[in-house]
Amino acid sequence: MRSITTFDLQYAHRFYKFKGEAQYLHGHTGILTIEVEDSINEGVNMVYPCNEIQKTAWEVLKNFDHSLILREDDPLLPAILKVYEETGIKNGTPENQMKGIAFKTSLATAYPDSRLVVTKETLTVEGMIKIVYDLLKEKLNIVKITFTSGVNAASEEYNTKNDIHRCPLCGISLDKNNSCPKCGYKK
């Protein structure tokens, strides 16, 4: 069975070296749907609590919300960083409360203080799915990710291989010590 969670992401990007309207800097509302599959946890009668999927995923996904996403070779990137430096927002401000955990993968790097994500490839709906799966595949038994942005949509299905031990009291993943970080249960 599956638990399904949806996220709204507001972001700006452009398709560098693309011939068409998307070459210009523009914004989107993206809808990201993550489907997690597992057996039903008998203690709580659910696959995985959706609010816990949201907490786990949001730690990294909030880097994409209200952010600028540019390809690493985009000539706008140094110009944006220069403006951020000159205006005093490059290293964050007290108003920047939505900072996610910084990450660096082969596909993308997040700079939470600058509300900036730098990608290896152009951020298309397909590219977003690849990045999100790469960031979350070890944390959740993801079997499908769908991302829509404007009139564009894509989805990808995965074979889950994780053996995630869950708490029988609240259903969330046990930590490396086989303890529940939410309720304190110990296996």
Buried (B, 14 or more C-beta within 10 A) or exposed (E): EEBBBEBEBEBBBBBBEEEEEBEEEEEBEBBBBBBBBBEEBEEBEBBBBBEBBBEBBBBBBBBBBBBBBBBEEBEEBEEBBEEBEEEEBBEBEEEBEEBBEEBEEEBBBBBBBBBBBBBBEBBBBBBBBBBBBBBBBEBBBBBBBBBBBEEEEBBBEBEBEBEBEBBBBBBBBBEEEEBBEBEEBEE
